[in-house]
């Protein structure tokens, strides 16, 4: 009986005919994962930075997403190698790492994602990542080095300046620009000309390195489409909590409005 092959790199396969579309998961339950799969998302990002999720919950959500055919990525809360190790052992097919400002930080994160000789990740082949020890060790190590996505988040002007060096690292697969935090660090807004110029600079650096560039757009699919036409390679729309909140408020507002009609 063959063991399952897990891969994050397939999300960026050159054979894809559509732009990878994802959303954030913040609710500590598997039902939103199922809903996002049925809705048609290609990947989810389990948010350990801005949501009250622990590793055990992330573990379950990773499994649910993978079983439903989505690529499970995790946004880790920090750059610690121990955190990265546990999330990858849990079966995450890629990581988004927030607030990577320098090439030194990016290199440290990339090393934590890869096994020697490319990095310092410890072998844990009896974990989910190794199919509980059923995956041949050579395959487990190859998948860890070749198919796990390492995606630094660039969220400051310093990070954007360092983007060419960050993207030159072999173990970095893509970058994601956090426009909200970037603009906040600049005392500006995500749509301001100076922020848009920095976003464009990061996009150009990614493409010059032959790598992918991503953005998030809240509940604004039309903005995401425009960004894709301008060269964005993967996008995130909204998140499970905001989708629920928006739908709930819309229903209440529609009812109140209708109830006032004569």
Protein Blocks (a to p, Z undefined) as FASTA:
>chain_A
ZZddddfklmmgckbcbdcdddddfbdcfklmmmmmmnopabdcddfklcccdfklmmmm
mmmmmmnopacddddfbfcfklmmmmmmnopabdcdehiabfklmmmmmmmmpccfkbmc
dcdfkbmklonopacfklmmmmmmmmpccddddfbfklmmmmmmmmmpmklgbdcddfkl
mmmmnopafkbmklmmmmmmmmmmmmmnopacdddehjafklmmmmmmnopabdcehjfk
lmmmmmmmmmmmmmmmmmmpZZ
